[in-house]
Amino acid sequence: MSGGHFDYHQDRIDEIANSIEYEIRRNEDGFECYRARKDYGAPYRPEDSEWVYTSWKDDKRYRVPQKNIIKGEVYYYGDDDGVPIFDKPQGWNRNPPEILEIFKEGVKKLREAAVYAQRIDWYLSGDDGEESLIERLKRDLEEVRQKIKDLEDNNWYIGVREQEEE
């Protein structure tokens, strides 16, 4: 294995960028509703689930609609004075647009930083010389720019759910 000058910690930069990309994609998803509990005893309609949300404000209980159960978890879109909002409001997003732009810019900078850290690591470790450092740096930065362009062309895949693992 090449490199090692930075004890291979440069991979953590990519892990951070991956985590931020995940948050960008989830921007249209609701919030996990941790206060919801299964309750088979309370009556419910066919469109409801067996889950019940208990309001933090007055301990009232609300039956969760079946459509708000995703992969066995309860999701909602906020609350209106303690009453859960289970229908997604028009234009609702987890993060405001200006925050999303900060996230996107952060991913771009982190991806580039990861490339710089990797290339410099290999140079300082003696795996690359001056010419190969410059050549590989240019090539890797171009790959990052292309990947970012693909993300931008596809709206960062916002709202696209991660593939379920089989």
N, CA and C atoms as an extended XYZ file, in Angstrom:
498
Properties=species:S:1:pos:R:3:atomname:S:1:resname:S:1:resid:I:1 pbc="F F F"
N         0.843       -1.172        0.000 N   MET     1
C         0.000        0.000        0.000 CA  MET     1
C         0.886        1.233        0.000 C   MET     1
N         0.505        2.204       -0.788 N   SER     2
C         1.292        3.426       -0.889 CA  SER     2
C         0.859        4.440        0.154 C   SER     2
N         1.696        5.451        0.306 N   GLY     3
C         1.377        6.526        1.228 CA  GLY     3
C         1.693        6.159        2.656 C   GLY     3
N         1.049        6.826        3.562 N   GLY     4
C         1.240        6.544        4.976 CA  GLY     4
C         1.767        7.720        5.768 C   GLY     4
N         2.183        8.771        5.071 N   HIS     5
C         2.740        9.923        5.782 CA  HIS     5
C         1.722       10.512        6.766 C   HIS     5
N         0.463       10.509        6.388 N   PHE     6
C        -0.602       11.030        7.266 CA  PHE     6
C        -1.342        9.904        7.975 C   PHE     6
N        -0.715        8.752        8.094 N   ASP     7
C        -1.325        7.578        8.736 CA  ASP     7
C        -2.676        7.222        8.123 C   ASP     7
N        -2.836        7.508        6.848 N   TYR     8
C        -4.038        7.183        6.076 CA  TYR     8
C        -5.296        7.882        6.603 C   TYR     8
N        -5.120        8.951        7.326 N   HIS     9
C        -6.272        9.690        7.854 CA  HIS     9
C        -6.979       10.516        6.784 C   HIS     9
N        -6.378       10.692        5.618 N   GLN    10
C        -7.015       11.487        4.573 CA  GLN    10
C        -8.337       10.868        4.119 C   GLN    10
N        -8.507        9.572        4.350 N   ASP    11
C        -9.777        8.925        3.988 CA  ASP    11
C       -10.943        9.493        4.791 C   ASP    11
N       -10.670       10.007        5.941 N   ARG    12
C       -11.745       10.587        6.776 CA  ARG    12
C       -12.368       11.810        6.109 C   ARG    12
N       -11.586       12.519        5.308 N   ILE    13
C       -12.126       13.681        4.599 CA  ILE    13
C       -13.230       13.230        3.656 C   ILE    13
N       -12.984       12.149        2.927 N   ASP    14
C       -14.011       11.608        2.034 CA  ASP    14
C       -15.224       11.103        2.810 C   ASP    14
N       -15.002       10.513        3.976 N   GLU    15
C       -16.112       10.036        4.797 CA  GLU    15
C       -17.013       11.195        5.223 C   GLU    15
N       -16.415       12.319        5.561 N   ILE    16
C       -17.194       13.506        5.933 CA  ILE    16
C       -17.999       13.988        4.734 C   ILE    16
N       -17.362       14.056        3.565 N   ALA    17
C       -18.069       14.487        2.348 CA  ALA    17
C       -19.226       13.544        2.041 C   ALA    17
N       -19.013       12.228        2.194 N   ASN    18
C       -20.092       11.254        1.964 CA  ASN    18
C       -21.262       11.505        2.907 C   ASN    18
N       -20.954       11.798        4.153 N   SER    19
C       -21.996       12.048        5.151 CA  SER    19
C       -22.809       13.295        4.799 C   SER    19
N       -22.143       14.339        4.340 N   ILE    20
C       -22.852       15.569        3.958 CA  ILE    20
C       -23.698       15.314        2.712 C   ILE    20
N       -23.174       14.564        1.743 N   GLU    21
C       -23.960       14.219        0.555 CA  GLU    21
C       -25.229       13.471        0.948 C   GLU    21
N       -25.113       12.573        1.896 N   TYR    22
C       -26.274       11.824        2.382 CA  TYR    22
C       -27.328       12.789        2.938 C   TYR    22
N       -26.890       13.775        3.706 N   GLU    23
C       -27.824       14.760        4.262 CA  GLU    23
C       -28.467       15.602        3.164 C   GLU    23
N       -27.714       15.913        2.119 N   ILE    24
C       -28.277       16.675        0.999 CA  ILE    24
C       -29.382       15.863        0.338 C   ILE    24
N       -29.132       14.579        0.101 N   ARG    25
C       -30.139       13.721       -0.547 CA  ARG    25
C       -31.404       13.595        0.301 C   ARG    25
N       -31.258       13.610        1.598 N   ARG    26
C       -32.401       13.442        2.507 CA  ARG    26
C       -33.175       14.737        2.721 C   ARG    26
N       -32.842       15.789        2.018 N   ASN    27
C       -33.431       17.092        2.290 CA  ASN    27
C       -34.953       17.119        2.186 C   ASN    27
N       -35.537       16.268        1.362 N   GLU    28
C       -36.994       16.263        1.218 CA  GLU    28
C       -37.662       15.218        2.110 C   GLU    28
N       -36.857       14.437        2.823 N   ASP    29
C       -37.408       13.429        3.727 CA  ASP    29
C       -37.900       14.085        5.012 C   ASP    29
N       -38.812       13.412        5.669 N   GLY    30
C       -39.288       13.894        6.958 CA  GLY    30
C       -38.302       13.566        8.068 C   GLY    30
N       -38.697       13.920        9.276 N   PHE    31
C       -37.875       13.641       10.447 CA  PHE    31
C       -38.338       12.331       11.081 C   PHE    31
N       -37.389       11.579       11.611 N   GLU    32
C       -37.759       10.368       12.329 CA  GLU    32
C       -38.516       10.758       13.591 C   GLU    32
N       -39.600       10.058       13.834 N   CYS    33
C       -40.510       10.390       14.921 CA  CYS    33
C       -40.268        9.421       16.084 C   CYS    33
N       -39.309        9.758       16.940 N   TYR    34
C       -38.902        8.846       18.003 CA  TYR    34
C       -39.956        8.660       19.093 C   TYR    34
N       -40.917        9.573       19.200 N   ARG    35
C       -41.932        9.461       20.237 CA  ARG    35
C       -43.064        8.509       19.841 C   ARG    35
N       -43.035        8.025       18.608 N   ALA    36
C       -44.095        7.117       18.162 CA  ALA    36
C       -43.818        5.707       18.678 C   ALA    36
N       -44.879        5.048       19.107 N   ARG    37
C       -44.792        3.683       19.625 CA  ARG    37
C       -45.922        2.856       19.029 C   ARG    37
N       -45.675        1.574       18.847 N   LYS    38
C       -46.735        0.699       18.353 CA  LYS    38
C       -47.802        0.550       19.436 C   LYS    38
N       -49.041        0.622       18.998 N   ASP    39
C       -50.161        0.505       19.931 CA  ASP    39
C       -51.301       -0.187       19.183 C   ASP    39
N       -51.471       -1.464       19.426 N   TYR    40
C       -52.482       -2.231       18.710 CA  TYR    40
C       -53.865       -2.085       19.337 C   TYR    40
N       -53.930       -1.567       20.556 N   GLY    41
C       -55.199       -1.473       21.261 CA  GLY    41
C       -56.058       -0.299       20.840 C   GLY    41
N       -55.435        0.776       20.372 N   ALA    42
C       -56.207        1.962       19.990 CA  ALA    42
C       -56.844        1.731       18.621 C   ALA    42
N       -58.094        2.183       18.444 N   PRO    43
C       -58.764        1.984       17.147 CA  PRO    43
C       -58.092        2.808       16.043 C   PRO    43
N       -58.128        2.270       14.828 N   TYR    44
C       -57.576        3.013       13.709 CA  TYR    44
C       -58.263        2.645       12.414 C   TYR    44
N       -58.134        3.538       11.426 N   ARG    45
C       -58.745        3.358       10.119 CA  ARG    45
C       -57.785        2.565        9.227 C   ARG    45
N       -58.260        2.044        8.095 N   PRO    46
C       -57.390        1.256        7.206 CA  PRO    46
C       -56.157        2.032        6.722 C   PRO    46
N       -56.271        3.350        6.559 N   GLU    47
C       -55.127        4.138        6.070 CA  GLU    47
C       -54.124        4.460        7.182 C   GLU    47
N       -54.468        4.117        8.409 N   ASP    48
C       -53.572        4.364        9.535 CA  ASP    48
C       -52.701        3.141        9.801 C   ASP    48
N       -51.651        3.359       10.562 N   SER    49
C       -50.752        2.268       10.940 CA  SER    49
C       -51.015        1.893       12.392 C   SER    49
N       -50.251        0.934       12.900 N   GLU    50
C       -50.372        0.550       14.305 CA  GLU    50
C       -49.569        1.492       15.211 C   GLU    50
N       -48.909        2.479       14.613 N   TRP    51
C       -48.077        3.410       15.378 CA  TRP    51
C       -48.900        4.586       15.898 C   TRP    51
N       -48.566        5.028       17.085 N   VAL    52
C       -49.235        6.172       17.709 CA  VAL    52
C       -48.162        7.165       18.157 C   VAL    52
N       -48.385        8.436       17.835 N   TYR    53
C       -47.484        9.505       18.261 CA  TYR    53
C       -48.123       10.206       19.449 C   TYR    53
N       -47.359       10.378       20.505 N   THR    54
C       -47.853       11.095       21.673 CA  THR    54
C       -47.267       12.498       21.668 C   THR    54
N       -48.131       13.489       21.657 N   SER    55
C       -47.689       14.889       21.594 CA  SER    55
C       -46.840       15.241       22.807 C   SER    55
N       -45.780       15.976       22.565 N   TRP    56
C       -44.896       16.422       23.646 CA  TRP    56
C       -45.554       17.530       24.453 C   TRP    56
N       -46.577       18.189       23.865 N   LYS    57
C       -47.169       19.336       24.536 CA  LYS    57
C       -48.236       18.944       25.551 C   LYS    57
N       -49.167       18.064       25.142 N   ASP    58
C       -50.298       17.772       26.027 CA  ASP    58
C       -50.547       16.271       26.192 C   ASP    58
N       -49.618       15.447       25.767 N   ASP    59
C       -49.729       13.989       25.864 CA  ASP    59
C       -50.913       13.411       25.095 C   ASP    59
N       -51.479       14.187       24.143 N   LYS    60
C       -52.520       13.634       23.280 CA  LYS    60
C       -51.878       12.643       22.335 C   LYS    60
N       -52.671       11.651       21.929 N   ARG    61
C       -52.155       10.604       21.051 CA  ARG    61
C       -52.742       10.765       19.650 C   ARG    61
N       -51.877       10.574       18.643 N   TYR    62
C       -52.284       10.705       17.252 CA  TYR    62
C       -51.872        9.446       16.495 C   TYR    62
N       -52.805        8.847       15.779 N   ARG    63
C       -52.523        7.664       14.979 CA  ARG    63
C       -51.700        8.095       13.766 C   ARG    63
N       -50.630        7.385       13.464 N   VAL    64
C       -49.736        7.711       12.353 CA  VAL    64
C       -50.277        7.080       11.072 C   VAL    64
N       -50.433        7.881        9.998 N   PRO    65
C       -50.882        7.301        8.721 CA  PRO    65
C       -49.873        6.281        8.190 C   PRO    65
N       -50.362        5.267        7.512 N   GLN    66
C       -49.510        4.215        6.958 CA  GLN    66
C       -48.444        4.789        6.025 C   GLN    66
N       -48.775        5.846        5.266 N   LYS    67
C       -47.837        6.427        4.304 CA  LYS    67
C       -46.612        7.039        4.978 C   LYS    67
N       -46.681        7.273        6.270 N   ASN    68
C       -45.557        7.860        6.994 CA  ASN    68
C       -44.648        6.815        7.632 C   ASN    68
N       -44.887        5.554        7.323 N   ILE    69
C       -44.012        4.476        7.794 CA  ILE    69
C       -43.103        4.103        6.626 C   ILE    69
N       -41.811        4.360        6.778 N   ILE    70
C       -40.837        4.082        5.731 CA  ILE    70
C       -39.751        3.190        6.321 C   ILE    70
N       -39.597        2.009        5.730 N   LYS    71
C       -38.614        1.037        6.209 CA  LYS    71
C       -38.781        0.771        7.709 C   LYS    71
N       -40.018        0.705        8.158 N   GLY    72
C       -40.299        0.375        9.549 CA  GLY    72
C       -40.108        1.518       10.527 C   GLY    72
N       -39.831        2.713       10.025 N   GLU    73
C       -39.654        3.884       10.892 CA  GLU    73
C       -40.762        4.895       10.618 C   GLU    73
N       -41.123        5.651       11.651 N   VAL    74
C       -42.166        6.664       11.535 CA  VAL    74
C       -41.517        7.999       11.183 C   VAL    74
N       -42.092        8.692       10.169 N   TYR    75
C       -41.584        9.999        9.757 CA  TYR    75
C       -42.702       11.027        9.803 C   TYR    75
N       -42.332       12.252       10.132 N   TYR    76
C       -43.280       13.361       10.120 CA  TYR    76
C       -42.538       14.608        9.647 C   TYR    76
N       -43.254       15.725        9.482 N   TYR    77
C       -42.664       16.924        8.893 CA  TYR    77
C       -42.682       18.105        9.854 C   TYR    77
N       -42.663       17.833       11.124 N   GLY    78
C       -42.683       18.892       12.122 CA  GLY    78
C       -43.960       18.815       12.935 C   GLY    78
N       -44.214       19.880       13.688 N   ASP    79
C       -45.448       19.901       14.468 CA  ASP    79
C       -46.017       21.311       14.479 C   ASP    79
N       -47.310       21.366       14.722 N   ASP    80
C       -48.025       22.632       14.804 CA  ASP    80
C       -48.526       22.747       16.231 C   ASP    80
N       -47.728       23.369       17.074 N   ASP    81
C       -48.051       23.559       18.484 CA  ASP    81
C       -48.356       22.227       19.176 C   ASP    81
N       -47.509       21.249       18.925 N   GLY    82
C       -47.638       19.946       19.572 CA  GLY    82
C       -48.402       18.919       18.772 C   GLY    82
N       -49.079       19.335       17.697 N   VAL    83
C       -49.825       18.407       16.844 CA  VAL    83
C       -48.918       18.020       15.677 C   VAL    83
N       -48.633       16.729       15.493 N   PRO    84
C       -47.708       16.318       14.434 CA  PRO    84
C       -48.255       16.615       13.041 C   PRO    84
N       -47.371       16.996       12.135 N   ILE    85
C       -47.743       17.215       10.737 CA  ILE    85
C       -47.285       15.996        9.957 C   ILE    85
N       -48.246       15.170        9.571 N   PHE    86
C       -47.924       13.949        8.846 CA  PHE    86
C       -48.033       14.119        7.335 C   PHE    86
N       -48.693       15.178        6.876 N   ASP    87
C       -48.761       15.455        5.441 CA  ASP    87
C       -47.675       16.457        5.104 C   ASP    87
N       -46.895       16.157        4.094 N   LYS    88
C       -45.766       17.008        3.720 CA  LYS    88
C       -46.285       18.348        3.191 C   LYS    88
N       -45.940       19.441        3.858 N   PRO    89
C       -46.380       20.755        3.366 CA  PRO    89
C       -45.736       21.083        2.015 C   PRO    89
N       -46.443       21.861        1.209 N   GLN    90
C       -45.936       22.283       -0.102 CA  GLN    90
C       -44.564       22.931        0.061 C   GLN    90
N       -43.585       22.441       -0.699 N   GLY    91
C       -42.252       23.034       -0.680 CA  GLY    91
C       -41.437       22.751        0.569 C   GLY    91
N       -41.878       21.793        1.397 N   TRP    92
C       -41.163       21.510        2.641 CA  TRP    92
C       -39.787       20.932        2.350 C   TRP    92
N       -38.791       21.395        3.084 N   ASN    93
C       -37.441       20.843        3.017 CA  ASN    93
C       -36.872       20.804        4.415 C   ASN    93
N       -36.038       19.811        4.652 N   ARG    94
C       -35.384       19.633        5.946 CA  ARG    94
C       -34.489       20.829        6.266 C   ARG    94
N       -33.787       21.337        5.261 N   ASN    95
C       -32.876       22.463        5.438 CA  ASN    95
C       -33.239       23.567        4.460 C   ASN    95
N       -33.128       24.828        4.889 N   PRO    96
C       -33.428       25.925        3.965 CA  PRO    96
C       -32.408       25.966        2.821 C   PRO    96
N       -32.779       26.575        1.695 N   PRO    97
C       -31.894       26.596        0.513 CA  PRO    97
C       -30.491       27.133        0.791 C   PRO    97
N       -30.380       28.173        1.620 N   GLU    98
C       -29.046       28.739        1.871 CA  GLU    98
C       -28.156       27.760        2.635 C   GLU    98
N       -28.743       26.918        3.480 N   ILE    99
C       -27.977       25.901        4.201 CA  ILE    99
C       -27.567       24.785        3.237 C   ILE    99
N       -28.491       24.399        2.342 N   LEU   100
C       -28.165       23.381        1.339 CA  LEU   100
C       -26.989       23.826        0.478 C   LEU   100
N       -26.957       25.101        0.121 N   GLU   101
C       -25.842       25.610       -0.688 CA  GLU   101
C       -24.521       25.516        0.079 C   GLU   101
N       -24.561       25.763        1.372 N   ILE   102
C       -23.354       25.621        2.201 CA  ILE   102
C       -22.918       24.160        2.217 C   ILE   102
N       -23.878       23.240        2.366 N   PHE   103
C       -23.563       21.808        2.340 CA  PHE   103
C       -22.893       21.427        1.015 C   PHE   103
N       -23.478       21.881       -0.095 N   LYS   104
C       -22.958       21.541       -1.420 CA  LYS   104
C       -21.543       22.089       -1.609 C   LYS   104
N       -21.343       23.331       -1.207 N   GLU   105
C       -20.009       23.930       -1.315 CA  GLU   105
C       -19.012       23.179       -0.437 C   GLU   105
N       -19.460       22.757        0.734 N   GLY   106
C       -18.607       21.985        1.625 CA  GLY   106
C       -18.174       20.670        0.998 C   GLY   106
N       -19.101       19.990        0.327 N   VAL   107
C       -18.760       18.724       -0.335 CA  VAL   107
C       -17.704       18.969       -1.410 C   VAL   107
N       -17.899       20.023       -2.201 N   LYS   108
C       -16.917       20.334       -3.257 CA  LYS   108
C       -15.527       20.542       -2.663 C   LYS   108
N       -15.454       21.359       -1.632 N   LYS   109
C       -14.155       21.685       -1.021 CA  LYS   109
C       -13.539       20.450       -0.351 C   LYS   109
N       -14.358       19.657        0.316 N   LEU   110
C       -13.841       18.461        0.975 CA  LEU   110
C       -13.323       17.438       -0.040 C   LEU   110
N       -14.045       17.263       -1.150 N   ARG   111
C       -13.580       16.325       -2.185 CA  ARG   111
C       -12.215       16.765       -2.728 C   ARG   111
N       -12.071       18.068       -2.958 N   GLU   112
C       -10.779       18.572       -3.424 CA  GLU   112
C        -9.715       18.413       -2.346 C   GLU   112
N       -10.063       18.695       -1.102 N   ALA   113
C        -9.103       18.547        0.001 CA  ALA   113
C        -8.632       17.103        0.119 C   ALA   113
N        -9.542       16.153       -0.085 N   ALA   114
C        -9.170       14.740       -0.011 CA  ALA   114
C        -8.154       14.394       -1.090 C   ALA   114
N        -8.345       14.948       -2.285 N   VAL   115
C        -7.401       14.705       -3.374 CA  VAL   115
C        -6.035       15.300       -3.022 C   VAL   115
N        -6.026       16.538       -2.559 N   TYR   116
C        -4.759       17.172       -2.186 CA  TYR   116
C        -4.055       16.372       -1.092 C   TYR   116
N        -4.801       15.949       -0.080 N   ALA   117
C        -4.190       15.190        1.015 CA  ALA   117
C        -3.589       13.886        0.498 C   ALA   117
N        -4.304       13.192       -0.382 N   GLN   118
C        -3.823       11.919       -0.926 CA  GLN   118
C        -2.553       12.117       -1.755 C   GLN   118
N        -2.590       13.069       -2.655 N   ARG   119
C        -1.446       13.302       -3.543 CA  ARG   119
C        -0.223       13.763       -2.748 C   ARG   119
N        -0.418       14.666       -1.792 N   ILE   120
C         0.706       15.140       -0.977 CA  ILE   120
C         1.245       14.010       -0.112 C   ILE   120
N         0.341       13.186        0.408 N   ASP   121
C         0.756       12.023        1.203 CA  ASP   121
C         1.701       11.133        0.389 C   ASP   121
N         1.298       10.826       -0.846 N   TRP   122
C         2.125        9.961       -1.677 CA  TRP   122
C         3.463       10.616       -2.004 C   TRP   122
N         3.447       11.923       -2.215 N   TYR   123
C         4.702       12.635       -2.504 CA  TYR   123
C         5.635       12.593       -1.293 C   TYR   123
N         5.098       12.939       -0.119 N   LEU   124
C         5.928       12.965        1.088 CA  LEU   124
C         6.395       11.574        1.502 C   LEU   124
N         5.645       10.548        1.119 N   SER   125
C         6.017        9.169        1.437 CA  SER   125
C         7.019        8.606        0.438 C   SER   125
N         7.304        9.367       -0.600 N   GLY   126
C         8.266        8.913       -1.599 CA  GLY   126
C         7.673        8.034       -2.680 C   GLY   126
N         6.370        7.900       -2.727 N   ASP   127
C         5.723        7.064       -3.751 CA  ASP   127
C         5.594        7.798       -5.079 C   ASP   127
N         5.498        9.118       -5.041 N   ASP   128
C         5.395        9.945       -6.245 CA  ASP   128
C         6.530       10.952       -6.257 C   ASP   128
N         6.997       11.245       -7.454 N   GLY   129
C         7.970       12.317       -7.631 CA  GLY   129
C         7.248       13.612       -7.963 C   GLY   129
N         8.015       14.634       -8.275 N   GLU   130
C         7.426       15.951       -8.570 CA  GLU   130
C         6.484       15.894       -9.769 C   GLU   130
N         6.948       15.265      -10.853 N   GLU   131
C         6.119       15.214      -12.060 CA  GLU   131
C         4.836       14.414      -11.849 C   GLU   131
N         4.954       13.259      -11.196 N   SER   132
C         3.753       12.441      -10.999 CA  SER   132
C         2.791       13.101      -10.013 C   SER   132
N         3.307       13.831       -9.025 N   LEU   133
C         2.431       14.578       -8.122 CA  LEU   133
C         1.579       15.556       -8.918 C   LEU   133
N         2.237       16.345       -9.760 N   ILE   134
C         1.522       17.362      -10.540 CA  ILE   134
C         0.534       16.709      -11.501 C   ILE   134
N         0.978       15.669      -12.192 N   GLU   135
C         0.132       14.990      -13.175 CA  GLU   135
C        -1.084       14.329      -12.512 C   GLU   135
N        -0.851       13.590      -11.440 N   ARG   136
C        -1.952       12.896      -10.767 CA  ARG   136
C        -2.897       13.876      -10.076 C   ARG   136
N        -2.343       14.945       -9.527 N   LEU   137
C        -3.185       15.959       -8.888 CA  LEU   137
C        -4.154       16.554       -9.905 C   LEU   137
N        -3.646       16.936      -11.069 N   LYS   138
C        -4.511       17.494      -12.123 CA  LYS   138
C        -5.585       16.497      -12.523 C   LYS   138
N        -5.180       15.242      -12.739 N   ARG   139
C        -6.131       14.206      -13.164 CA  ARG   139
C        -7.212       13.969      -12.104 C   ARG   139
N        -6.783       13.831      -10.846 N   ASP   140
C        -7.740       13.552       -9.769 CA  ASP   140
C        -8.685       14.726       -9.523 C   ASP   140
N        -8.164       15.947       -9.616 N   LEU   141
C        -9.033       17.125       -9.443 CA  LEU   141
C       -10.052       17.216      -10.568 C   LEU   141
N        -9.661       16.848      -11.774 N   GLU   142
C       -10.600       16.848      -12.896 CA  GLU   142
C       -11.698       15.806      -12.663 C   GLU   142
N       -11.340       14.649      -12.122 N   GLU   143
C       -12.345       13.625      -11.794 CA  GLU   143
C       -13.337       14.151      -10.755 C   GLU   143
N       -12.825       14.851       -9.749 N   VAL   144
C       -13.704       15.420       -8.723 CA  VAL   144
C       -14.640       16.443       -9.355 C   VAL   144
N       -14.120       17.296      -10.198 N   ARG   145
C       -14.962       18.316      -10.861 CA  ARG   145
C       -16.049       17.660      -11.701 C   ARG   145
N       -15.713       16.556      -12.366 N   GLN   146
C       -16.708       15.846      -13.177 CA  GLN   146
C       -17.783       15.219      -12.292 C   GLN   146
N       -17.378       14.629      -11.171 N   LYS   147
C       -18.353       14.028      -10.249 CA  LYS   147
C       -19.284       15.100       -9.673 C   LYS   147
N       -18.736       16.251       -9.325 N   ILE   148
C       -19.560       17.352       -8.803 CA  ILE   148
C       -20.519       17.840       -9.885 C   ILE   148
N       -20.039       17.939      -11.115 N   LYS   149
C       -20.910       18.352      -12.222 CA  LYS   149
C       -22.058       17.361      -12.388 C   LYS   149
N       -21.750       16.053      -12.305 N   ASP   150
C       -22.802       15.036      -12.403 CA  ASP   150
C       -23.824       15.193      -11.280 C   ASP   150
N       -23.344       15.472      -10.063 N   LEU   151
C       -24.266       15.698       -8.940 CA  LEU   151
C       -25.148       16.914       -9.213 C   LEU   151
N       -24.531       18.000       -9.677 N   GLU   152
C       -25.306       19.218       -9.964 CA  GLU   152
C       -26.309       18.983      -11.080 C   GLU   152
N       -25.892       18.261      -12.128 N   ASP   153
C       -26.802       17.965      -13.245 CA  ASP   153
C       -27.994       17.135      -12.795 C   ASP   153
N       -27.835       16.372      -11.725 N   ASN   154
C       -28.910       15.519      -11.215 CA  ASN   154
C       -29.496       16.050       -9.906 C   ASN   154
N       -29.364       17.363       -9.685 N   ASN   155
C       -29.891       18.026       -8.488 CA  ASN   155
C       -29.446       17.330       -7.209 C   ASN   155
N       -28.203       16.832       -7.226 N   TRP   156
C       -27.596       16.177       -6.066 CA  TRP   156
C       -28.419       14.975       -5.617 C   TRP   156
N       -29.278       14.470       -6.490 N   TYR   157
C       -30.149       13.333       -6.186 CA  TYR   157
C       -30.996       13.597       -4.942 C   TYR   157
N       -31.380       14.846       -4.768 N   ILE   158
C       -32.209       15.217       -3.619 CA  ILE   158
C       -33.525       14.452       -3.696 C   ILE   158
N       -33.911       13.885       -2.571 N   GLY   159
C       -35.166       13.147       -2.502 CA  GLY   159
C       -35.036       11.699       -2.927 C   GLY   159
N       -33.866       11.309       -3.416 N   VAL   160
C       -33.658        9.926       -3.846 CA  VAL   160
C       -33.264        9.111       -2.627 C   VAL   160
N       -33.983        8.080       -2.364 N   ARG   161
C       -33.700        7.233       -1.209 CA  ARG   161
C       -32.515        6.324       -1.519 C   ARG   161
N       -31.741        6.051       -0.488 N   GLU   162
C       -30.624        5.132       -0.635 CA  GLU   162
C       -31.175        3.756       -0.976 C   GLU   162
N       -30.452        2.997       -1.779 N   GLN   163
C       -30.876        1.646       -2.148 CA  GLN   163
C       -30.947        0.783       -0.904 C   GLN   163
N       -32.008        0.000       -0.808 N   GLU   164
C       -32.122       -0.915        0.325 CA  GLU   164
C       -31.108       -2.040        0.161 C   GLU   164
N       -30.443       -2.372        1.265 N   GLU   165
C       -29.482       -3.463        1.206 CA  GLU   165
C       -30.235       -4.785        1.236 C   GLU   165
N       -29.790       -5.710        0.401 N   GLU   166
C       -30.454       -7.005        0.313 CA  GLU   166
C       -29.837       -7.988        1.279 C   GLU   166
